[in-house]
Amino acid sequence: MDITQRIAEELAVNPKQVNAAIALLDEGATVPFISRYRKEVTGGLDDTQLRNLEERLIYLRELNDRRETILESIKSQGKLTPDLEKAILDADTKTLLEDLYLPYKPKRRTKAQIAREAGLEPLADAILDDRSLIPNEVALSYIDQDKGVPDTAAALDGARQIIMERISEDAELLSELRERIWQKGIIHSAVVAGKEQEAAKFKDYFDYQEAINKIPSHRALALFRGRNEDLLSISLKPALEDKDEHLLCEQFVAKRLNITDTSKPADAWLAETARFAWKIKLFTRIDLDLKLRLREAAELEAIRVFANNLRDLLLAAPAGPKATMGLDPGIRTGVKVAIVDPTGKLLATETTYPLQPRNQWDQSIDTLARLIAQHRVDLVSIGNGTGSRETDQLVGDLIKRHPELKVTKLTVSEAGASVYSASELAAKEFPNLDVSLRGAVSIARRLQDPLAELVKIDPKSIGVGQYQHDVNQAQLARMLDTVVEDCVNAVGVDVNTASVALLKQVSGLSASVSENIVAFRDQNGPFKNRKQLKKVPRLGDKAFEQAAGFLRVMNGDNPLDASAVHPEAYPVVETIIGDTGKSVRDLIGQSAYLRSLNPANYTDETFGLPTVTDILQELEKPGRDPRPEFKSVQYKEGVEKITDLKPGMMLEGVVTNVANFGAFVDIGVHQDGLVHISHLADVFVKDPRDVVKTGDMVKVKVLEIDVPRQRISLTMKKEESNTEIKPAPSPRKPAKQPRQAPRPQGAMADALAKALKK
């Protein structure tokens, strides 16, 4: 099956759609462009289907490249048979392909190779062919001091090594046994002797076991982190009762050698060979393979969680173009102040010292009030780091003293602000501004438009992942880059206000072209229409085609330039204008009238029904923002630190991170609380993201507080009852009862532990 056919079957679409999408991707088109403006070509494949298609295309092309390399290698050895070639051509995974190549793969000098060089392969073949032979007797003729075979024991050991290597390189047997152990296998972890105190954070895994194919991503990554830090040992058992399973697997190997009656001398010797082959060769290989499989699956899931959280954060509701004061809280170092205008341009900076040791509370309020009045500030954005609640109190006091200022205060996540402050991008944007004040600018801007500001920060520094430093960094970066690209293009970009960092995420625009756009804008003033983009150096026809639909020119010459209608489709709008007798400005926003039009009346060979339908919808709400309406959370007065919390307290908070085991919520005490998955709703929840996402405002109830360990247990259940949280049942009860499901690594730890004891 070729690549197109395979992807078509996996996506359940027509091969013609796949071929069209592949052709566009190969031409350099981006997924956002294809999904939005080439619906007729691909038959309406959406962005999710196209991302999956792109990912599989990369994998299958790598698979084919590897297949060609392997075929060439085996062919050069003169060992490529028709059956082997067919098996290699039919292999649909990299694992199976490598299994088939294993016997022919150049390898270091093995014991089996040494035995072959000593002339012992005929002995191995003789024993396999005639089970009536007595191994010790037939081995006598293979004794050769010069070849390093001093006696029959050495000869038989060499023959056994040859047979064991053949068995371990049997692709079909290896695949069958690997899948069997994946379905039945148990992972067991234990603390490294003498490191109990050092490994305290992994105490849930000191004596823990779970089915390998059932271990959640976060637990698997915790196990591997403990092993990498040399604090935990991880072993694989073939099954819960591993002795029985070991025996069964040995029998599988024996069957492969056609051992039917161990009363024959050769069969008895071969049965022992099968046992050695299983324990020494096959299980050792399978142990490594399955741990790798577990890790890769866990990493993929962790990357998926990170990507979903990042998407939610980037698409958080913007406060909009309003003059904003950003406050980067600090206690001893002072509160850094930055004011930006509605476009994000820096107007003023200041540092105040309302807290210890200076305690300039009143002076700080006077300074902030003066700046707010001078620059007509509408919003005050407060970073949620150390000193956040004290700074929030400061602004609350200011609002009480100066109600005439009519400002609104909000708290935002400052994750990654320090990274931006010290970045080359920030240094280029604010070369004469102190690093500490750059963070305040970022905090102000991320309230105005989270997407426009967060694209300036490496996604990995935003801190919405689980075990993000333990996963494949190249794979993580690739996934996060696609998320940023999708989010930016879904929202669209104002070409007259966007930074280079934002522009370079637009479909078809490179960093250098983005810099040229900003330079052109600085030299010639704001763009008046999309056509002007073609005058930007190095922005050619292909780049314009890819980018134009995602770039907005607000209040320009042509109202369509502020919409998502692509310039190539303007003729369709002109046809509609000709038929209706209305101007573009008269059509825009007229929902009832636009819905009365039949899209089919305006299709032609170039623009089909999907495109015309999109155009009419866009005219209803040109440049509509897919992000939700802006809202703010109000933290409870008097609750500023963890010691202020009490069980049963009802609070408002904002979801800062979603993991597979629950959601973390900022309730304004400098330490996020954990709503375990079992406490997210009154019904069973399989995936926390079915209930909450990063940035959501939620109401929670405090279950328990652990001040020494800085852990807060929360619930979102409407009626908290005496519900027990039970671990997942083990498939079979082991003789020694290890911990089956550890407490989650977070604020629910103690609450869950108590529930387990019940």
C-alpha positions in Angstrom: 0.0 0.0 0.0 1.4 3.4 -1.0 1.5 6.4 1.3 -1.5 8.1 -0.1 -3.7 5.0 0.2 -2.5 4.3 3.8 -3.2 7.9 5.0 -6.5 7.9 3.3 -7.6 4.8 5.1 -6.3 6.1 8.5 -8.2 9.4 8.1 -11.2 7.7 6.4 -11.1 10.1 3.5 -10.7 9.8 -0.3 -7.2 9.2 -1.7 -7.7 12.2 -4.0 -8.1 14.5 -1.0 -4.8 13.1 0.4 -3.0 13.5 -2.9 -4.2 17.1 -3.2 -3.1 18.0 0.3 0.3 16.3 -0.1 0.9 18.3 -3.3 0.0 21.6 -1.6 2.3 20.8 1.4 5.1 19.8 -0.9 4.7 23.2 -2.7 5.3 24.9 0.6 1.7 25.7 1.6 1.0 25.8 5.3 -1.8 23.9 7.1 -3.6 27.1 8.1 -3.6 28.3 4.5 -4.7 24.9 3.1 -7.5 24.4 5.6 -8.9 28.0 5.2 -8.4 28.8 1.5 -8.0 25.5 -0.4 -11.2 23.7 0.7 -12.2 22.9 -2.9 -8.8 21.4 -3.6 -8.7 19.1 -0.6 -12.4 18.3 -0.4 -12.8 20.2 2.8 -10.1 18.6 5.0 -10.0 20.6 8.3 -6.9 21.7 10.2 -7.0 18.7 12.5 -7.1 16.2 9.6 -4.4 18.1 7.8 -2.1 18.1 10.9 -2.6 14.4 11.3 -2.0 13.9 7.6 1.2 16.0 7.8 2.5 14.0 10.8 1.8 10.6 9.1 3.3 11.8 5.9 6.6 12.6 7.6 6.5 9.2 9.4 5.7 7.2 6.3 8.3 8.9 4.2 10.9 8.3 6.9 9.7 4.7 6.9 10.1 4.4 3.1 13.6 5.9 3.2 14.6 3.4 5.9 13.0 0.6 3.9 15.1 1.5 0.8 18.3 1.6 2.9 17.6 -1.8 4.4 16.7 -3.4 1.0 19.9 -2.0 -0.4 22.0 -3.3 2.5 20.5 -6.8 2.4 20.8 -6.9 -1.4 24.5 -6.0 -1.2 25.0 -9.0 1.1 23.4 -11.3 -1.5 20.8 -12.4 1.0 17.6 -10.7 -0.4 15.0 -13.4 -1.1 11.6 -12.7 -2.7 9.8 -13.6 0.5 12.1 -11.4 2.6 11.7 -8.5 0.1 7.9 -8.9 0.3 7.9 -8.9 4.1 10.1 -5.7 4.1 7.9 -4.0 1.5 4.8 -4.9 3.6 6.2 -3.7 6.9 4.0 -0.8 8.2 6.0 0.2 11.3 9.6 1.1 12.0 9.6 -1.5 14.7 8.6 -4.3 12.4 11.0 -3.1 9.7 14.0 -3.2 12.2 12.9 -6.7 13.4 13.1 -8.0 9.8 16.5 -6.3 9.3 18.0 -7.6 12.6 19.5 -10.8 11.2 21.2 -8.9 8.4 22.2 -5.7 10.3 25.9 -5.2 10.6 26.8 -5.8 14.2 29.7 -6.1 16.5 31.4 -9.5 16.8 29.0 -11.7 18.8 29.5 -15.0 20.5 27.4 -16.6 17.7 29.7 -14.9 15.1 32.8 -16.3 16.8 31.2 -19.8 16.8 30.5 -19.5 13.1 34.1 -18.5 12.5 35.1 -21.6 14.5 33.1 -23.8 12.1 30.3 -24.7 14.5 27.3 -23.7 12.3 27.1 -27.2 10.8 26.9 -28.6 14.3 23.9 -26.4 15.1 22.2 -27.3 11.8 22.8 -31.0 12.4 21.2 -31.0 15.8 18.2 -29.0 14.5 17.8 -31.4 11.5 18.1 -34.7 13.3 16.6 -34.8 16.9 17.8 -38.4 17.4 21.4 -37.3 17.5 23.2 -37.3 20.9 24.6 -33.7 21.1 27.7 -34.7 23.1 28.6 -37.4 20.6 28.1 -35.4 17.4 30.1 -32.5 19.0 33.2 -34.7 19.3 34.1 -34.2 15.6 34.0 -30.4 16.0 36.8 -30.2 18.7 39.6 -28.1 17.3 42.2 -26.5 19.6 43.4 -24.2 16.9 39.9 -22.7 16.4 39.3 -22.3 20.2 37.1 -25.3 20.6 38.9 -27.4 23.2 36.1 -29.9 24.1 32.5 -30.9 23.4 31.2 -28.4 26.0 32.7 -25.5 24.0 31.5 -26.9 20.7 27.9 -27.3 22.0 28.0 -23.8 23.7 29.0 -22.3 20.3 26.2 -24.2 18.5 23.7 -23.0 21.2 24.9 -19.4 20.7 24.2 -19.7 17.0 20.7 -21.1 17.5 19.9 -18.5 20.2 20.9 -15.7 17.9 18.7 -17.1 15.1 15.7 -17.3 17.5 16.3 -13.8 18.8 16.3 -12.5 15.3 13.0 -14.2 14.3 10.8 -11.1 13.5 7.5 -13.0 13.7 8.3 -14.6 17.1 9.7 -11.4 18.5 6.7 -9.4 17.5 4.3 -12.1 18.9 6.1 -12.2 22.3 6.5 -8.5 22.5 2.8 -7.9 22.1 2.0 -10.7 24.5 4.1 -9.1 27.2 2.7 -5.7 26.4 -0.8 -7.0 27.2 0.2 -9.0 30.3 3.4 -7.3 31.5 3.7 -5.5 34.9 6.1 -2.7 35.6 7.6 -2.8 39.1 9.6 0.0 40.8 11.6 0.0 44.0 13.7 2.6 45.8 17.5 2.2 45.4 18.8 0.8 48.6 20.2 3.5 50.9 18.5 6.4 49.0 15.2 6.4 50.8 15.6 9.9 52.2 17.0 11.4 49.0 14.2 9.8 47.0 11.4 11.1 49.3 9.6 12.9 46.4 9.2 9.4 44.8 8.0 7.6 47.9 4.8 6.6 46.1 7.0 4.4 43.9 9.2 2.8 46.5 7.2 -0.5 46.1 4.8 0.0 43.2 3.5 -2.1 40.3 1.0 -1.6 37.5 0.1 -3.1 34.2 2.6 -1.7 31.6 -0.2 -0.9 29.1 -2.3 0.9 31.7 0.2 3.2 33.3 -0.9 6.9 32.8 1.6 9.2 31.2 2.4 11.3 34.3 3.1 8.2 36.4 5.3 6.6 33.7 7.3 9.8 33.3 7.7 10.0 37.1 9.1 6.5 37.1 11.6 7.2 34.4 12.7 10.5 36.1 13.3 8.5 39.3 15.3 6.0 37.4 17.3 8.7 35.6 18.2 10.3 38.9 19.4 6.9 40.1 16.7 6.9 42.9 14.4 4.2 41.5 14.9 0.8 39.8 12.4 -0.3 37.3 11.9 -3.9 36.2 9.5 -5.6 33.9 7.7 -8.8 34.8 6.1 -10.8 32.0 2.9 -11.0 34.0 1.6 -10.7 37.5 2.6 -14.3 38.2 5.8 -14.0 36.2 7.1 -17.5 36.8 4.2 -19.0 35.0 4.4 -16.5 32.1 8.2 -17.1 31.8 7.4 -20.8 31.4 4.7 -20.1 28.8 7.0 -17.9 26.8 9.8 -20.6 26.9 7.2 -23.0 25.4 6.4 -20.5 22.6 10.1 -20.5 21.8 10.3 -24.3 22.0 7.4 -24.5 19.6 9.2 -22.3 17.2 12.1 -24.9 17.2 9.5 -27.7 16.6 10.3 -29.4 19.9 7.5 -32.0 20.4 9.1 -34.7 22.4 11.9 -33.9 24.9 12.7 -37.6 25.4 14.9 -37.3 22.3 18.4 -36.3 23.2 18.6 -33.4 20.7 15.1 -32.2 21.7 16.1 -32.1 25.4 19.2 -30.1 24.6 17.2 -27.8 22.3 14.5 -27.2 25.1 17.3 -25.9 27.3 18.5 -23.8 24.4 14.9 -22.4 24.1 15.0 -21.5 27.8 18.3 -19.7 27.5 17.1 -17.9 24.3 14.0 -16.6 26.0 15.7 -15.4 29.2 19.0 -14.2 27.9 18.1 -12.9 24.4 14.4 -12.4 23.8 13.2 -11.1 27.1 16.2 -8.8 27.4 15.3 -7.3 24.1 11.6 -7.1 24.8 12.3 -5.5 28.2 14.2 -2.7 26.5 11.7 -2.4 23.6 8.6 -2.2 25.9 10.1 0.3 28.3 11.0 2.4 25.3 7.4 2.0 24.0 6.0 3.0 27.4 8.3 6.1 27.5 7.5 7.1 23.9 3.7 6.8 24.6 4.0 8.7 27.8 6.0 11.5 26.1 3.5 11.7 23.3 0.7 12.1 25.8 2.6 14.7 27.8 3.3 16.6 24.6 -0.4 16.5 23.7 -1.3 17.8 27.1 1.2 20.6 26.8 0.0 21.5 23.3 -3.7 21.6 24.4 -2.9 23.8 27.4 -0.7 26.1 25.3 -3.6 26.4 22.8 -6.0 27.4 25.5 -3.6 29.9 26.9 -2.8 31.5 23.6 -6.5 31.8 22.7 -7.5 33.3 26.1 -9.8 36.3 25.9 -8.0 39.6 25.2 -8.9 42.7 27.2 -8.6 44.6 24.0 -6.9 47.9 22.9 -7.0 49.8 26.2 -4.3 51.9 27.9 -2.9 49.5 30.5 -0.6 49.7 33.5 1.5 46.6 34.1 2.7 45.8 37.6 5.5 43.3 38.2 5.2 42.6 41.9 8.2 42.6 44.2 8.7 43.0 47.9 12.3 44.1 48.7 13.1 45.0 45.1 9.9 47.1 44.7 6.9 47.0 42.3 8.0 47.6 38.7 5.5 49.8 36.7 5.0 50.1 33.0 2.3 51.8 31.1 1.4 51.0 27.5 -1.0 52.7 25.1 -3.9 50.8 23.4 -1.5 49.6 20.7 1.0 48.3 23.2 3.5 51.2 22.8 5.5 51.9 26.0 4.6 55.3 27.5 6.2 55.4 30.9 8.0 53.3 33.6 8.5 53.6 37.3 9.5 51.6 40.4 7.6 52.0 43.7 8.4 50.5 47.1 5.1 50.0 49.0 6.3 47.0 51.0 9.1 46.1 53.3 11.7 47.4 54.0 10.8 50.8 52.7 7.0 50.7 53.4 6.2 53.6 51.1 2.6 52.7 50.8 1.0 56.1 50.5 3.8 57.4 48.2 3.3 54.4 45.9 -0.5 55.1 45.7 0.2 58.7 44.8 2.7 57.7 42.1 0.4 55.2 40.6 -2.6 57.6 40.7 -0.6 60.3 39.0 0.5 57.9 36.2 -3.0 56.5 35.7 -4.5 60.0 35.4 -1.7 61.3 33.1 -1.9 58.4 30.6 -5.7 57.8 31.0 -5.2 54.2 32.0 -8.2 51.9 31.9 -6.8 48.6 33.2 -4.2 47.6 35.8 -2.5 44.2 35.0 -0.9 42.6 38.1 1.5 39.7 37.7 0.8 36.7 39.9 4.3 36.2 41.3 5.7 36.9 44.7 4.1 39.9 46.2 1.0 39.7 43.9 -1.7 39.8 46.6 0.1 42.6 48.4 0.3 44.5 45.1 -3.4 43.7 44.5 -4.2 45.2 47.9 -2.2 48.3 47.0 -4.2 48.8 43.8 -7.5 48.1 45.7 -6.6 50.8 48.2 -5.8 53.2 45.3 -9.2 52.5 43.7 -11.0 53.2 47.0 -9.0 56.5 47.5 -9.4 57.6 43.8 -12.8 56.3 42.5 -12.6 59.1 39.9 -9.9 57.2 38.0 -12.3 54.4 37.1 -9.7 51.7 36.6 -10.2 48.0 36.7 -7.5 45.7 38.3 -6.8 42.2 37.1 -4.3 39.5 37.9 -2.5 37.7 35.0 0.0 34.9 34.8 3.5 36.2 34.6 4.9 32.8 33.5 7.7 33.4 31.0 7.9 37.2 31.6 11.4 37.0 33.0 12.5 34.9 30.1 11.2 37.5 27.7 12.8 40.3 29.7 16.3 38.8 29.3 15.7 37.8 25.6 17.4 39.2 22.6 14.0 40.2 21.3 13.3 42.3 24.4 16.8 43.8 24.3 16.2 44.9 20.6 12.7 46.3 21.4 13.8 48.1 24.6 17.6 48.6 24.4 17.7 51.3 27.1 15.2 49.8 29.5 16.2 47.9 32.6 15.6 44.1 32.4 13.3 44.3 35.5 11.0 46.8 33.8 10.7 44.9 30.6 8.8 42.2 32.6 6.2 44.8 33.6 5.7 45.8 29.9 5.1 42.1 29.1 2.5 41.8 32.0 0.6 44.8 30.7 0.6 43.6 27.1 -0.5 40.1 27.9 -3.7 41.5 29.4 -4.4 43.5 26.2 -3.7 40.6 23.9 -2.3 37.3 25.4 -1.6 35.8 21.9 0.4 38.8 20.6 2.6 38.9 23.7 3.1 35.2 24.5 4.4 34.4 20.9 7.5 36.3 22.0 8.3 33.7 24.6 9.6 30.2 23.9 6.5 28.0 24.5 8.5 25.7 26.7 9.0 28.6 29.2 5.3 29.3 29.7 5.0 26.4 32.1 1.7 24.7 31.2 3.1 21.2 30.6 3.7 18.1 32.6 7.2 16.6 32.8 8.0 18.9 29.8 11.8 18.6 30.4 11.6 14.8 30.3 10.2 14.4 26.9 11.8 14.5 23.4 12.6 18.2 23.1 12.7 18.3 19.3 9.3 16.6 19.1 7.9 18.9 21.8 9.2 22.0 20.0 7.7 20.9 16.7 4.3 20.3 18.2 4.3 23.6 20.1 5.4 25.5 17.0 2.4 24.1 15.1 0.1 25.1 18.0 1.4 28.7 17.9 1.1 28.8 14.1 -2.5 27.5 14.2 -3.6 30.0 16.9 -2.0 33.0 15.3 -3.6 32.3 11.9 -7.0 31.4 13.5 -7.1 34.9 15.1 -5.5 36.9 12.3 -2.9 39.7 12.7 -3.2 43.5 12.4 -0.4 44.2 10.1 -0.1 47.8 11.3 0.5 46.9 15.0 2.0 43.4 15.0 5.5 42.8 16.2 8.1 40.7 14.3 7.5 37.9 16.7 3.8 37.8 15.8 4.2 38.4 12.1 6.7 35.5 11.6 4.0 33.1 12.9 1.7 34.1 10.0 1.4 31.5 7.2 4.1 32.1 4.6 6.1 34.7 6.5 9.7 34.1 7.6 11.5 36.1 10.3 13.4 38.2 7.8 10.3 39.1 5.8 8.5 40.0 9.0 11.4 42.3 9.9 11.0 43.9 6.4 7.3 44.4 7.0 7.9 46.3 10.2 10.7 48.3 8.7 8.5 49.2 5.7 5.8 50.3 8.1 8.1 52.4 10.1 9.5 54.2 7.0 6.2 54.6 5.1 3.6 54.8 7.8 0.7 52.3 8.3 -0.4 50.1 5.5 -3.5 51.4 3.7 -4.3 48.2 1.9 -3.1 44.6 1.4 -1.7 45.4 -2.1 1.0 47.5 -0.4 2.4 44.3 1.1 3.8 43.4 -2.3 6.1 46.4 -2.1 7.8 44.9 1.0 11.3 43.6 0.1 11.4 39.8 -0.4 7.7 39.4 0.1 7.0 37.6 -3.2 3.9 36.3 -4.8 4.0 32.9 -3.0 4.5 34.5 0.4 1.7 37.0 -0.4 -0.7 34.2 -1.4 0.0 32.3 1.8 -0.1 35.3 4.2 -2.6 37.9 2.8 -5.7 36.3 4.1 -4.4 36.3 7.7 -3.1 39.9 7.7 -5.6 42.6 8.5 -5.5 46.2 7.5 -7.9 48.0 9.8 -9.6 51.2 8.7 -7.9 51.0 5.3 -9.0 51.7 1.8 -10.9 48.5 1.3 -13.1 47.1 4.1 -12.4 43.6 2.8 -8.7 44.1 3.9 -9.9 44.0 7.5 -11.6 40.6 7.0 -10.5 37.0 6.4 -11.6 37.1 2.8 -8.5 36.4 0.7 -7.6 39.0 -2.0 -7.8 36.3 -4.6 -11.5 35.9 -3.8 -12.4 39.6 -4.0 -13.9 39.0 -7.5 -16.6 36.9 -5.8 -17.5 39.8 -3.6 -17.6 42.1 -6.6 -20.0 39.7 -8.3 -22.3 39.8 -5.2 -22.1 43.6 -5.2 -23.1 43.7 -8.9 -26.1 41.4 -8.3 -27.3 43.1 -5.2 -26.6 46.7 -6.0 -25.1 47.2 -2.6 -21.6 48.4 -1.7 -19.2 46.4 0.4 -19.8 48.7 3.4 -23.6 48.3 3.0 -23.3 44.5 2.9 -21.0 44.1 5.9 -22.8 43.1 9.1 -26.2 42.6 7.3 -26.7 39.1 8.7 -30.3 38.6 7.6 -29.7 39.9 4.1 -26.5 37.9 3.6 -28.2 34.7 4.8 -30.9 35.2 2.3 -28.4 34.9 -0.5 -27.8 31.5 -2.2 -24.0 30.8 -2.2 -24.4 28.5 -5.2 -25.3 31.5 -7.4 -21.7 32.8 -7.0 -19.6 29.7 -7.5 -17.4 29.2 -10.6 -14.6 26.9 -11.6 -12.2 28.5 -9.2 -14.4 29.2 -6.1 -16.7 26.5 -5.0 -19.5 26.4 -2.5 -17.2 26.1 0.6 -15.3 29.3 -0.3 -18.4 31.3 -1.2 -20.1 30.2 2.1 -17.0 31.3 4.1 -17.1 34.7 2.3 -20.7 35.3 3.2 -20.1 34.3 6.8 -17.1 36.6 6.9 -19.1 39.5 5.6 -21.6 39.0 8.5 -18.8 39.6 11.0 -15.6 40.6 9.3 -12.4 39.8 11.1 -14.4 38.1 13.9 -12.2 36.9 16.7 -12.6 33.2 17.7 -11.5 33.9 21.2 -14.0 34.1 24.1 -15.4 37.3 25.7 -13.0 38.8 28.3 -13.8 38.2 31.9 -11.8 38.5 35.2 -11.6 36.5 38.4 -12.2 38.2 41.7 -10.0 36.7 44.5 -11.5 36.5 47.9 -10.7 39.5 50.2 -8.5 38.5 53.2 -7.3 35.3 51.5 -3.7 36.1 50.5 -1.6 33.2 51.7 -1.9 29.5 52.2 -2.4 30.0 56.0 -5.5 32.0 55.4 -7.2 29.0 53.8 -9.7 26.9 55.8 -11.4 23.6 54.8 -14.9 24.3 53.3 -14.0 27.7 52.1 -15.6 28.6 48.7 -13.3 30.5 46.3 -13.0 31.8 42.8 -9.9 30.9 40.8 -8.4 30.5 37.4 -7.1 27.2 35.9 -3.4 27.6 35.3 -2.6 24.0 34.1 -4.4 20.8 33.2 -2.7 17.5 33.6 -4.1 14.0 33.1 -4.7 13.6 36.8 -6.5 16.9 37.4 -6.4 20.7 37.1 -4.3 23.2 39.0 -6.1 26.4 40.0 -4.7 29.8 41.1 -6.8 31.0 44.0 -4.6 33.9 44.9 -2.4 32.5 47.6 0.8 32.1 45.6 0.4 28.4 45.5 -1.9 26.7 43.0 -4.3 24.2 44.4 -5.1 20.8 42.8 -8.5 19.6 41.8 -7.9 15.9 41.4 -9.7 14.3 38.4 -12.1 12.6 40.8 -13.2 16.0 42.1 -13.7 17.9 38.9 -17.4 17.0 38.6 -20.2 15.0 40.2 -20.0 12.5 37.4 -17.1 10.3 36.2 -14.5 12.3 34.2 -12.2 10.4 31.8 -10.2 13.4 30.6 -9.9 16.6 32.7 -10.1 18.7 29.5 -13.7 17.6 29.1 -14.5 19.7 32.1 -11.9 22.5 32.2 -9.2 24.1 30.2 -6.3 26.5 30.9 -7.6 30.0 31.6 -11.1 29.0 32.7 -12.5 30.8 35.7 -13.9 28.3 38.2 -15.5 28.1 41.7 -13.8 25.7 44.0 -14.1 24.4 47.6 -11.1 23.9 49.8 -10.8 20.3 51.0 -7.5 20.2 52.8 -4.4 22.3 53.3 -0.9 21.0 53.9 1.1 24.1 54.9 4.6 22.4 55.4 4.4 20.8 52.0 2.6 23.8 50.4 -0.2 21.6 49.0 -3.8 22.6 48.6 -6.6 20.1 47.9 -9.7 21.5 46.1 -12.9 20.2 44.7 -15.3 21.4 42.0 -18.1 19.0 43.0 -21.4 20.7 43.7 -22.1 18.5 46.8 -19.0 17.1 48.4 -19.9 13.9 50.1 -18.0 11.0 51.7 -16.9 9.7 48.3 -14.0 7.3 48.5 -11.2 7.7 45.9 -10.2 4.1 45.0 -7.2 3.0 43.0 -7.6 1.1 39.8 -8.0 -2.6 40.6 -5.1 -4.9 39.9 -5.8 -7.6 37.3 -4.8 -10.2 39.9 -3.8 -9.9 43.5 -0.1 -10.5 44.0 1.3 -12.5 46.9 3.0 -9.4 48.2 0.7 -6.4 48.1 2.6 -3.4 46.6 1.1 0.0 46.1 -1.1 -0.3 43.0 -1.8 3.3 42.3 0.3 6.0 44.0 -1.1 9.3 45.2 -1.0 12.0 42.6 2.1 14.3 42.7 0.4 17.4 43.8 -1.9 19.0 46.3 -4.4 16.1 46.4 -1.7 13.8 47.8 -2.7 13.6 51.5 -6.5 13.7 50.8 -6.1 10.8 48.4 -3.9 8.9 50.9 -6.5 9.1 53.6 -9.2 8.0 51.2 -7.0 5.0 50.2 -6.6 4.0 53.9 -10.3 3.8 54.3 
